[in-house]
């Protein structure tokens, strides 16, 4: 008999919800009151529920003229206005008892939710019009701040109606010919006299689509409040709206969602719990952070005691750019002139200069050994011209032009400057740390930032002849333009029809008319690994295909990538290549022999297998 009882219990469970139910559906059910769709009896139909759903009838007492909404609904999902979780029963019995904003029933048998409302239940829906005065939740209202036409005072619900809204209540002042009625325009409540119940005119209005006149604000500061309420009605929230967009486009921000009071509490009903807004933090991508320099170190000592030296100071990056931020601008090293006064002649030179016993050859030798300061000033031109008719003219057109000599010298040699929106300099650069000395044409005096350079060390830049190199668009130094030169410039001879100035004018016109961003090439192939074992490195590089022009964006990132390779330890690879070496070592038993064998193994790692076997045979013998 036990198995029969078990089968009976299974059948009961199937009938109670596991088996799919057939229910009436009319309208649409939802947790969000704004998503509930009204029912029209002509649209009622039968549907089959999903597993875990039951037949439900839901009645909204707070909505005038609403019919019971029916359909399938999950047991563990609440509806607006319901405090407790719904529980199915075999028949549909409306809950809760007494008045309230909503009533419902949930049942678990086929077609159990086709509810027919009794007249008493129909009154709770407030849909029977002015003949059922008890349907009004607030039969008496009080009007204040309606001074025009003396409309202030207490109003009561009457049995009258207006033909354009017969379902709406009409309130009458208890002592005056003043009425509250639905606006003839179809939106909102109005205040006027009895004649206006036919004409539709008014003195005051609310302009709001509310069920009763005391709900919501009126225009012009008029206030209408409930003076005597009907049955107790609990407050009813709407569902929450969707979350707003995050207040921040990067980093941490805030977003919120809101809900509204659909039905305020009346007649001692429970008020709405909680607030009308929920907030939460939100985040998206990280905010761009620009690079930031740290402070400069102290100045170094001057490179010379007289005759024009330099001193430097350095700074380091405090914070590097992140998430697309701007890289640090400027240089890490700052160079400054120092001890620019002329050097005084030494005592030895003065004695030599005052000597009267020199022959002609000695005079010439002394003249050659004098400090070159005055000689360079007299020998070097006041203006020079940088020009080219080859590739340098295309890749470094901005560097072409006329440079004028300035008063200060750098490293004991003349300095030239080209005027314009972006000044350029010609100077002799030296660095003891980098063991570097060369002529430089670049944007910052005293720093090795160059577009054109020459490694020769002549006193005058225009006497160097060849040897000039330029930075090509590919990002490498090129020496393939023999026409690139620096020559003396004479205004009287070269002023007219100067091809160099034509190049500069042409470049600036193109720069002003077009904006061009920097563009990297693709990375080249990886180099060979620097080591065959014990973790080596590989490198691949890329070059700048197109420099930024006309205010274009600079290239981001570096021109080199590095990665690890061949990380296997060398001794592991050696053991794999020579497994017999390990065997020979382990067969040795005495301490002295082990030491000797180990030494031999180390020194004869590259011997052939035949040699090892021979050695092993000799030991055995």
C-alpha positions as CSV (number, residue, x, y, z in Angstrom):
1,X,0.0,0.0,0.0
2,X,2.9,2.3,0.6
3,X,3.6,2.8,-3.1
4,X,0.0,3.6,-3.8
5,X,0.1,6.4,-1.2
6,X,3.3,7.7,-2.9
7,X,1.7,7.8,-6.3
8,X,-1.3,9.7,-4.8
9,X,1.0,12.3,-3.3
10,X,2.8,12.8,-6.6
11,X,-0.5,13.3,-8.4
12,X,-1.5,15.9,-5.8
13,X,1.8,17.7,-6.2
14,X,1.4,17.7,-10.0
15,X,-2.2,19.1,-9.7
16,X,-0.9,21.8,-7.3
17,X,1.6,23.6,-9.5
18,X,4.1,21.2,-11.1
19,X,1.6,20.5,-13.9
20,X,1.0,23.5,-16.2
21,X,-2.3,25.3,-15.4
22,X,-4.8,26.8,-17.7
23,X,-5.9,30.3,-16.6
24,X,-7.9,33.2,-17.8
25,X,-5.8,36.1,-19.1
26,X,-7.0,39.7,-19.4
27,X,-4.7,42.7,-19.4
28,X,-1.1,42.4,-18.2
29,X,0.3,41.8,-14.7
30,X,3.6,43.3,-13.5
31,X,5.5,44.3,-10.3
32,X,5.7,47.8,-11.7
33,X,2.3,49.6,-11.5
34,X,3.2,51.6,-14.6
35,X,3.5,48.4,-16.6
36,X,0.1,46.9,-15.6
37,X,-2.2,46.9,-18.6
38,X,-6.0,47.4,-18.1
39,X,-8.4,44.5,-18.8
40,X,-11.2,44.6,-21.3
41,X,-13.6,41.7,-21.0
42,X,-13.8,41.3,-24.7
43,X,-10.1,40.5,-24.8
44,X,-10.3,37.7,-22.1
45,X,-8.7,34.4,-23.2
46,X,-7.3,31.1,-21.9
47,X,-3.6,30.6,-21.6
48,X,-1.3,27.8,-20.3
49,X,1.0,28.8,-17.5
50,X,4.7,28.0,-17.2
51,X,6.1,25.8,-14.4
52,X,5.9,27.6,-11.0
53,X,3.1,30.0,-12.1
54,X,-0.5,30.1,-10.8
55,X,-3.8,31.7,-11.8
56,X,-4.1,35.3,-10.4
57,X,-6.8,37.9,-10.3
58,X,-5.6,41.4,-9.3
59,X,-8.0,44.3,-8.6
60,X,-6.9,47.9,-8.3
61,X,-9.2,49.8,-6.0
62,X,-7.2,53.0,-6.5
63,X,-7.9,53.2,-10.2
64,X,-11.3,54.4,-11.3
65,X,-13.1,52.2,-13.8
66,X,-10.6,49.4,-13.7
67,X,-11.6,45.8,-14.3
68,X,-9.8,42.8,-12.6
69,X,-6.6,42.0,-14.3
70,X,-6.1,38.3,-14.7
71,X,-3.3,35.9,-15.9
72,X,-0.5,33.6,-14.8
73,X,1.9,34.8,-12.1
74,X,4.9,33.4,-10.2
75,X,4.2,32.6,-6.5
76,X,7.4,34.2,-5.3
77,X,6.9,37.5,-7.0
78,X,4.9,40.3,-5.3
79,X,2.5,42.8,-6.8
80,X,2.2,46.6,-6.1
81,X,0.3,47.2,-2.8
82,X,0.8,43.7,-1.5
83,X,2.6,43.3,1.8
84,X,2.7,39.6,2.1
85,X,3.7,37.0,-0.5
86,X,0.8,35.5,-2.4
87,X,-0.1,31.8,-1.7
88,X,-2.3,29.8,-4.0
89,X,-5.5,28.1,-2.9
90,X,-7.9,25.7,-4.7
91,X,-10.5,28.5,-5.2
92,X,-10.1,32.2,-5.9
93,X,-11.0,34.1,-2.7
94,X,-10.2,37.8,-2.7
95,X,-7.8,39.1,-0.1
96,X,-7.2,41.1,2.1
97,X,-10.5,41.6,3.9
98,X,-11.8,45.1,4.3
99,X,-10.9,48.2,2.3
100,X,-7.5,48.7,0.7
101,X,-5.8,49.9,-2.4
102,X,-5.8,46.4,-4.0
103,X,-7.4,43.0,-3.8
104,X,-6.2,39.7,-5.2
105,X,-6.6,36.0,-5.3
106,X,-4.2,33.2,-6.4
107,X,-5.5,29.7,-7.1
108,X,-4.0,26.5,-8.4
109,X,-6.8,24.8,-10.4
110,X,-7.6,25.2,-14.0
111,X,-9.7,28.3,-14.9
112,X,-10.1,29.3,-11.2
113,X,-9.4,33.0,-11.7
114,X,-12.6,34.0,-13.6
115,X,-13.9,36.2,-10.8
116,X,-17.4,37.7,-10.9
117,X,-17.6,40.8,-8.6
118,X,-20.5,41.2,-6.3
119,X,-22.1,44.7,-6.1
120,X,-20.3,45.3,-2.8
121,X,-17.0,44.4,-4.4
122,X,-17.7,46.6,-7.3
123,X,-18.2,49.6,-5.0
124,X,-14.6,49.1,-3.8
125,X,-13.4,49.7,-7.4
126,X,-15.0,53.2,-7.3
127,X,-16.4,52.7,-10.8
128,X,-20.1,53.1,-10.3
129,X,-20.1,56.9,-10.6
130,X,-21.7,59.5,-8.4
131,X,-24.6,57.3,-7.4
132,X,-22.3,55.4,-5.1
133,X,-20.9,58.2,-2.8
134,X,-19.3,55.7,-0.5
135,X,-16.7,55.0,-3.3
136,X,-15.1,58.4,-2.7
137,X,-12.0,58.0,-0.6
138,X,-12.5,61.6,0.7
139,X,-16.1,62.8,0.8
140,X,-15.2,66.2,2.2
141,X,-12.4,68.5,0.9
142,X,-11.2,72.0,2.0
143,X,-10.1,74.7,-0.4
144,X,-7.7,77.5,0.6
145,X,-5.9,80.3,-1.3
146,X,-8.7,80.4,-3.9
147,X,-9.5,84.1,-3.1
148,X,-10.7,84.9,-6.6
149,X,-14.5,84.6,-6.7
150,X,-14.5,83.7,-3.0
151,X,-14.0,79.9,-3.5
152,X,-12.4,79.1,-0.2
153,X,-14.2,76.8,2.3
154,X,-15.4,73.2,2.8
155,X,-16.9,71.1,0.0
156,X,-18.8,67.8,0.1
157,X,-19.5,65.1,-2.5
158,X,-22.9,65.4,-4.2
159,X,-25.0,63.2,-6.5
160,X,-24.6,65.7,-9.4
161,X,-22.4,65.0,-12.4
162,X,-21.1,66.7,-15.6
163,X,-22.0,65.3,-18.9
164,X,-18.5,65.3,-20.2
165,X,-17.2,63.2,-17.3
166,X,-20.1,61.3,-15.7
167,X,-17.7,58.9,-13.8
168,X,-16.1,61.8,-11.9
169,X,-17.4,63.2,-8.6
170,X,-18.8,66.6,-8.1
171,X,-18.3,68.5,-4.9
172,X,-20.4,71.4,-3.6
173,X,-19.6,74.2,-1.1
174,X,-21.5,73.7,2.1
175,X,-22.8,77.3,2.1
176,X,-22.0,78.9,-1.3
177,X,-22.8,78.4,-4.9
178,X,-19.4,77.0,-5.6
179,X,-18.6,73.6,-7.1
180,X,-15.6,71.4,-7.8
181,X,-15.9,69.3,-11.0
182,X,-13.9,67.8,-13.8
183,X,-12.6,70.3,-16.3
184,X,-14.5,70.3,-19.6
185,X,-11.2,70.4,-21.5
186,X,-10.6,66.8,-20.4
187,X,-7.6,67.3,-18.0
188,X,-7.8,68.3,-14.4
189,X,-10.3,69.5,-11.8
190,X,-12.0,73.0,-11.8
191,X,-13.8,75.3,-9.4
192,X,-16.8,77.4,-10.5
193,X,-20.4,78.0,-9.9
194,X,-23.4,75.7,-10.6
195,X,-24.0,77.2,-14.1
196,X,-20.5,76.1,-15.0
197,X,-21.5,72.5,-14.6
198,X,-23.3,72.9,-18.0
199,X,-21.1,75.4,-19.7
200,X,-17.7,74.0,-18.6
201,X,-16.3,77.4,-17.6
202,X,-14.2,77.7,-14.4
203,X,-12.3,80.1,-12.1
204,X,-9.6,77.8,-10.8
205,X,-8.1,74.5,-12.1
206,X,-5.6,71.9,-11.2
207,X,-4.4,70.7,-14.7
208,X,-3.6,67.3,-13.3
209,X,-5.1,63.9,-14.2
210,X,-5.8,62.7,-10.6
211,X,-8.6,60.5,-9.3
212,X,-9.8,63.0,-6.8
213,X,-9.3,66.8,-6.5
214,X,-7.2,66.8,-3.4
215,X,-4.5,64.8,-5.0
216,X,-1.7,66.9,-6.5
217,X,-1.0,70.6,-6.8
218,X,-3.3,73.2,-8.3
219,X,-2.4,76.2,-10.4
220,X,-2.0,79.7,-8.9
221,X,-1.2,78.4,-5.4
222,X,-4.7,77.1,-4.7
223,X,-4.7,74.2,-2.2
224,X,-7.2,71.5,-1.9
225,X,-6.9,69.0,1.0
226,X,-8.9,66.1,2.3
227,X,-10.9,67.1,5.3
228,X,-12.8,63.9,6.0
229,X,-11.4,60.6,4.6
230,X,-13.2,57.4,3.9
231,X,-11.9,53.9,4.6
232,X,-8.2,53.4,5.6
233,X,-6.0,53.2,2.5
234,X,-2.3,52.3,2.6
235,X,0.3,54.3,0.7
236,X,1.3,52.7,-2.6
237,X,4.7,53.1,-4.3
238,X,5.3,52.8,-8.1
239,X,8.2,50.7,-9.3
240,X,11.6,52.2,-9.6
241,X,12.6,53.8,-12.9
242,X,15.7,52.7,-14.8
243,X,19.1,53.8,-13.5
244,X,20.3,57.1,-14.8
245,X,23.6,57.4,-16.7
246,X,26.7,57.6,-14.5
247,X,27.5,61.1,-13.5
248,X,31.2,60.7,-14.4
249,X,32.6,59.7,-17.8
250,X,35.7,58.3,-16.1
251,X,36.6,57.2,-12.6
252,X,34.0,56.9,-9.9
253,X,30.6,58.6,-10.3
254,X,27.0,58.2,-9.1
255,X,23.7,57.1,-10.6
256,X,20.2,57.0,-9.2
257,X,16.7,55.8,-9.9
258,X,13.4,57.2,-8.6
259,X,9.9,56.1,-7.9
260,X,6.6,57.9,-7.2
261,X,3.7,57.6,-4.8
262,X,0.8,56.2,-6.7
263,X,-1.6,56.2,-3.8
264,X,-1.0,58.3,-0.7
265,X,-2.2,56.9,2.6
266,X,-5.7,58.0,3.7
267,X,-8.0,57.4,6.6
268,X,-5.3,56.1,8.9
269,X,-3.7,53.8,6.4
270,X,0.0,52.9,6.5
271,X,2.3,55.5,5.0
272,X,4.9,54.7,2.4
273,X,8.1,53.3,3.8
274,X,11.5,54.3,2.4
275,X,12.4,57.2,0.1
276,X,11.7,58.0,-3.5
277,X,15.3,57.7,-4.7
278,X,18.0,55.1,-4.6
279,X,21.7,55.9,-5.4
280,X,24.7,53.8,-6.1
281,X,28.3,54.4,-7.1
282,X,29.3,53.6,-10.7
283,X,32.6,53.5,-12.5
284,X,33.8,53.3,-16.1
285,X,37.2,53.6,-17.6
286,X,40.1,55.1,-15.7
287,X,40.5,58.9,-16.0
288,X,43.4,60.1,-18.1
289,X,46.3,61.3,-16.0
290,X,48.9,63.6,-17.5
291,X,52.6,63.1,-16.9
292,X,54.0,65.2,-14.1
293,X,57.6,66.3,-13.6
294,X,59.3,66.3,-10.2
295,X,61.4,69.2,-9.0
296,X,64.8,70.0,-10.5
297,X,68.0,68.9,-8.7
298,X,70.6,71.6,-7.8
299,X,72.7,73.1,-10.6
300,X,76.0,71.4,-11.4
301,X,79.3,73.4,-11.3
302,X,80.1,75.4,-14.4
303,X,82.1,73.5,-17.1
304,X,84.5,76.5,-17.5
305,X,85.8,79.2,-15.2
306,X,85.7,81.8,-18.0
307,X,85.0,82.2,-21.7
308,X,81.5,80.8,-21.6
309,X,80.7,77.5,-20.0
310,X,77.5,75.7,-19.1
311,X,75.9,74.1,-16.1
312,X,73.1,71.6,-15.9
313,X,70.4,70.4,-13.6
314,X,68.1,67.4,-13.9
315,X,64.6,66.4,-13.0
316,X,62.8,63.1,-13.0
317,X,59.3,62.1,-13.9
318,X,57.1,62.1,-10.8
319,X,54.0,60.6,-12.3
320,X,53.8,59.0,-15.8
321,X,50.8,59.5,-18.0
322,X,48.0,57.0,-17.7
323,X,44.9,56.1,-19.7
324,X,45.7,58.3,-22.6
325,X,47.0,61.3,-20.6
326,X,49.5,63.8,-22.1
327,X,53.2,62.9,-21.8
328,X,55.6,65.1,-20.0
329,X,56.6,68.2,-22.1
330,X,60.1,69.6,-22.0
331,X,63.3,67.9,-21.2
332,X,64.8,66.2,-18.2
333,X,68.0,68.2,-18.4
334,X,68.1,72.0,-18.2
335,X,71.2,73.8,-19.5
336,X,72.3,77.3,-18.6
337,X,75.2,79.6,-19.6
338,X,77.7,80.5,-17.0
339,X,81.0,82.3,-16.6
340,X,80.6,84.1,-19.9
341,X,83.2,86.7,-19.1
342,X,86.4,86.8,-21.2
343,X,89.4,84.9,-19.9
344,X,92.3,87.1,-18.7
345,X,95.7,86.3,-20.3
346,X,98.0,84.3,-18.1
347,X,101.3,85.6,-16.7
348,X,103.3,83.3,-19.0
349,X,101.6,84.8,-22.0
350,X,102.1,88.3,-20.9
351,X,105.8,87.6,-20.4
352,X,106.0,86.1,-23.9
353,X,104.1,89.1,-25.4
354,X,106.5,91.6,-23.8
355,X,109.6,89.8,-24.8
356,X,111.7,91.8,-27.3
357,X,114.0,88.9,-28.2
358,X,111.6,87.0,-30.5
359,X,112.3,86.2,-34.1
360,X,109.6,86.2,-36.7
361,X,108.9,82.5,-36.4
362,X,108.3,82.9,-32.7
363,X,105.9,85.7,-33.3
364,X,103.8,83.5,-35.6
365,X,103.9,80.7,-33.1
366,X,102.7,82.9,-30.3
367,X,99.9,84.3,-32.5
368,X,98.7,80.8,-33.2
369,X,98.7,79.9,-29.6
370,X,96.7,82.9,-28.4
371,X,93.2,82.0,-27.2
372,X,91.0,81.6,-30.2
373,X,88.3,83.9,-28.8
374,X,89.1,87.0,-30.9
375,X,90.2,84.9,-33.9
376,X,86.9,83.1,-34.1
377,X,84.9,86.4,-33.7
378,X,86.8,87.8,-36.7
379,X,86.8,84.7,-38.8
380,X,83.2,83.4,-38.5
381,X,80.3,85.0,-40.5
382,X,77.6,87.0,-38.9
383,X,74.9,85.1,-40.9
384,X,74.7,81.6,-42.4
385,X,72.3,79.9,-44.7
386,X,71.2,76.3,-44.2
387,X,70.0,74.8,-47.5
388,X,69.5,71.7,-49.6
389,X,68.2,70.7,-53.0
390,X,67.9,67.0,-52.0
391,X,66.1,64.8,-49.5
392,X,66.9,67.0,-46.5
393,X,65.0,69.8,-48.1
394,X,61.9,67.6,-48.0
395,X,62.3,65.8,-44.6
396,X,63.7,68.8,-42.7
397,X,62.3,71.8,-44.6
398,X,61.6,73.8,-41.4
399,X,65.4,73.8,-40.6
400,X,66.2,75.5,-43.9
401,X,66.7,79.3,-43.8
402,X,68.9,82.2,-42.6
403,X,70.5,82.1,-39.1
404,X,71.9,85.2,-37.4
405,X,74.8,85.1,-35.0
406,X,74.0,86.1,-31.4
407,X,76.3,87.7,-28.8
408,X,76.7,84.7,-26.5
409,X,78.9,81.8,-27.4
410,X,78.4,78.2,-26.4
411,X,81.4,75.9,-25.6
412,X,83.7,78.7,-27.0
413,X,82.1,78.7,-30.4
414,X,79.6,81.0,-32.2
415,X,75.8,80.5,-31.8
416,X,73.3,81.3,-34.6
417,X,69.6,81.8,-34.2
418,X,66.8,81.7,-36.8
419,X,63.9,84.0,-35.9
420,X,60.3,82.9,-36.2
421,X,57.4,81.4,-34.3
422,X,59.6,78.4,-33.5
423,X,63.2,79.6,-33.1
424,X,66.0,77.3,-34.1
425,X,69.7,77.4,-33.1
426,X,73.1,76.3,-34.5
427,X,75.6,75.6,-31.8
428,X,78.5,73.3,-30.8
429,X,77.4,70.7,-28.3
430,X,79.7,68.8,-26.0
431,X,79.0,66.2,-23.3
432,X,81.8,64.8,-21.2
433,X,79.5,62.1,-19.8
434,X,78.4,60.9,-23.2
435,X,81.9,61.6,-24.8
436,X,80.1,63.6,-27.5
437,X,81.2,66.7,-29.5
438,X,79.4,67.9,-32.6
439,X,77.6,70.8,-34.3
440,X,73.8,70.8,-33.8
441,X,70.9,72.5,-35.5
442,X,67.9,72.1,-33.2
443,X,65.1,73.9,-31.3
444,X,66.7,74.1,-27.8
445,X,70.1,75.7,-27.2
446,X,72.4,73.6,-25.0
447,X,70.6,70.3,-25.5
448,X,71.2,67.5,-28.0
449,X,67.8,67.8,-29.7
450,X,68.7,68.0,-33.4
451,X,67.1,67.8,-36.8
452,X,70.5,68.3,-38.5
453,X,74.0,67.6,-37.2
454,X,77.7,67.4,-38.1
455,X,80.4,65.5,-36.1
456,X,83.2,67.7,-37.3
457,X,84.7,70.1,-34.7
458,X,85.7,73.2,-36.8
459,X,85.6,76.6,-35.2
460,X,83.1,78.0,-37.8
461,X,80.1,76.0,-38.8
462,X,80.2,77.3,-42.4
463,X,83.7,75.9,-42.9
464,X,82.9,72.3,-42.1
465,X,82.1,71.4,-45.7
466,X,80.5,68.0,-45.9
467,X,79.6,65.4,-43.3
468,X,76.1,66.8,-42.5
469,X,73.3,64.3,-41.5
470,X,69.6,64.9,-41.1
471,X,66.8,63.1,-39.3
472,X,64.6,61.4,-42.0
473,X,60.9,60.8,-41.8
474,X,61.7,57.1,-41.1
475,X,63.2,58.1,-37.8
476,X,66.9,57.4,-38.6
477,X,69.9,59.6,-39.4
478,X,70.6,59.9,-43.1
479,X,73.8,61.2,-44.8
480,X,72.5,60.7,-48.4
481,X,72.2,64.4,-49.3
482,X,75.5,65.9,-50.4
483,X,73.7,69.2,-51.2
484,X,72.9,69.8,-47.5
485,X,75.2,72.6,-46.4
486,X,75.7,75.6,-44.1
487,X,77.3,78.6,-45.9
488,X,78.0,82.2,-45.1
489,X,75.2,84.5,-46.1
490,X,75.5,88.1,-47.3
491,X,72.4,90.2,-47.3
492,X,73.6,92.3,-50.3
493,X,74.3,89.2,-52.4
494,X,71.7,86.7,-51.4
495,X,68.7,88.8,-50.5
496,X,66.9,88.5,-53.9
497,X,65.5,85.2,-55.2
498,X,66.6,83.2,-52.2
499,X,65.5,79.6,-52.8
500,X,65.9,78.7,-49.1
501,X,63.3,81.3,-48.1
502,X,61.0,80.1,-50.8
503,X,61.2,76.6,-49.2
504,X,60.4,78.0,-45.8
505,X,57.4,80.0,-47.0
506,X,56.1,77.0,-48.9
507,X,56.4,74.8,-45.8
508,X,54.6,77.2,-43.5
509,X,51.8,77.7,-46.0
510,X,51.3,73.9,-46.1
511,X,51.5,73.6,-42.4
512,X,48.8,76.3,-41.8
513,X,46.5,74.7,-44.3
514,X,46.6,71.1,-43.1
515,X,46.7,69.3,-39.8
516,X,48.6,66.0,-39.7
517,X,48.9,63.6,-36.8
518,X,52.0,61.5,-36.1
519,X,51.9,58.0,-37.4
520,X,53.9,54.9,-36.3
521,X,55.0,52.2,-38.7
522,X,54.2,48.6,-37.7
523,X,56.7,46.8,-35.4
524,X,59.4,44.9,-37.3
525,X,60.2,41.2,-36.6
526,X,61.7,40.1,-33.3
527,X,65.4,40.0,-33.1
528,X,67.3,36.8,-32.2
529,X,67.3,35.9,-28.5
530,X,70.3,37.4,-26.7
531,X,71.0,34.1,-24.9
532,X,70.4,30.5,-25.7
533,X,69.3,29.7,-22.1
534,X,69.0,31.3,-18.7
535,X,66.5,33.9,-19.9
536,X,67.5,36.1,-22.7
537,X,65.7,39.0,-24.4
538,X,64.3,39.8,-27.8
539,X,63.7,43.3,-29.2
540,X,61.6,44.7,-32.1
541,X,61.4,48.3,-33.2
542,X,59.2,50.7,-35.3
543,X,59.8,54.1,-36.8
544,X,57.8,57.3,-37.3
545,X,56.3,57.2,-40.7
546,X,54.8,60.7,-40.5
547,X,55.7,63.5,-38.1
548,X,52.9,65.7,-36.6
549,X,52.3,68.9,-38.5
550,X,49.9,71.8,-38.2
551,X,49.1,71.2,-34.5
552,X,48.6,67.5,-35.1
553,X,48.8,64.9,-32.3
554,X,52.3,63.6,-31.4
555,X,53.1,59.9,-31.5
556,X,52.4,58.0,-28.3
557,X,54.4,55.2,-26.8
558,X,57.9,54.2,-27.6
559,X,59.7,52.8,-30.7
560,X,60.9,49.6,-29.0
561,X,59.3,46.6,-27.5
562,X,61.2,44.0,-25.4
563,X,60.2,40.4,-24.3
564,X,61.9,37.5,-22.5
565,X,63.0,34.4,-24.3
566,X,64.9,31.1,-23.8
567,X,64.1,31.0,-20.1
568,X,65.1,27.4,-19.5
569,X,68.2,27.1,-17.2
570,X,71.4,26.2,-19.0
571,X,72.2,23.2,-16.7
572,X,68.8,21.7,-17.4
573,X,69.5,21.8,-21.2
574,X,73.0,20.3,-20.6
575,X,71.6,17.4,-18.7
576,X,69.1,16.7,-21.5
577,X,71.8,16.8,-24.1
578,X,74.3,14.6,-22.1
579,X,72.2,12.1,-20.0
580,X,75.2,9.6,-19.8
581,X,77.2,12.1,-17.8
582,X,74.7,11.9,-14.9
583,X,74.8,8.1,-15.1
584,X,78.5,8.0,-14.8
585,X,78.4,10.3,-11.7
586,X,75.8,8.3,-9.9
587,X,77.7,5.0,-10.3
588,X,80.7,6.4,-8.4
589,X,80.6,5.4,-4.7
590,X,83.7,6.8,-2.9
591,X,84.0,10.5,-2.1
592,X,87.4,10.9,-3.8
593,X,86.2,9.3,-7.0
594,X,83.0,11.4,-7.0
595,X,85.0,14.6,-6.8
596,X,87.3,13.4,-9.6
597,X,84.5,12.3,-11.7
598,X,82.6,15.6,-11.3
599,X,85.7,17.5,-12.3
600,X,86.1,15.3,-15.4
601,X,82.5,15.6,-16.2
602,X,82.7,19.4,-16.2
603,X,85.9,19.6,-18.2
604,X,84.8,17.0,-20.8
605,X,81.2,18.1,-21.3
606,X,81.8,18.4,-25.1
607,X,83.6,15.1,-25.5
608,X,82.0,12.5,-27.7
609,X,80.1,9.5,-26.4
610,X,82.9,7.2,-27.4
611,X,85.4,9.0,-25.2
612,X,83.1,8.8,-22.2
613,X,82.6,5.1,-22.7
614,X,86.3,4.5,-23.0
615,X,86.9,6.4,-19.7
616,X,84.3,4.4,-17.9
617,X,85.9,1.1,-19.1
618,X,89.3,2.1,-17.8
619,X,87.9,2.9,-14.4
620,X,86.2,-0.5,-14.2
621,X,89.4,-2.2,-15.1
